[in-house]
Amino acid sequence: MAHIHRTPHRRAVLAALVLAAALPLQGCIEAAVVGGVAATGVLVGTDRRTADAQLGDERISWTASSRIGDRYKDEVHVNVASYNYVVLLTGEVASAQQKTEIERIVQDIQAVKSVVNELQEAGQSSMAARGIDSYLTGRVKSSFVTAKKFQANHVKVVTEAGVVYLLGLVSREEGDDATEIARGTSGVSKVVRVFEYPSQAPK
């Protein structure tokens, strides 16, 4: 497993730049539907990713959004969330062909390890619906803090159409706790885990 080492200089670079990528952590990636959360950032100082991985994720997200926008303009609604080089795609597209092509666009970006394609063939969601998703994300994150079972910013939360996606470098216990908390949040219809479990217990 890659050793996380940070210096004041690294944190300054991270805050200022959006580029580069690094060797990913070794471990297994799980994308599993478990039944009842939207997207928030993390605090650099306590992020379990290396500083280079954080920069790489920012670069991947920006590049993917830019390429998808150039190709499809307003034809699709796609949200891109990258965490430790694993990319989650959510939103709505008009056809299965678009869904497949968008996944290929993202997979071709340098350093992307894998793509979890949760795009739905449906009409684009309304601004009101997206607002509700943002509200649910906030509620789930707040519940993480209140529960005090793990450090809340170790789990990234993305919500789409009432479905909560959880990403992060976590232990099995942390993943289970986060899942149960999210499932118990009113308004959440389902939880999908996109966790990575490092070969060594995360710190």
Summary of the structure (lengths in Angstrom):
residues: 203
radius of gyration: 16.4
end to end distance: 11.8
largest distance: 46.9
contacts: 660
relative contact order: 0.20
helix: 40%
strand: 23%
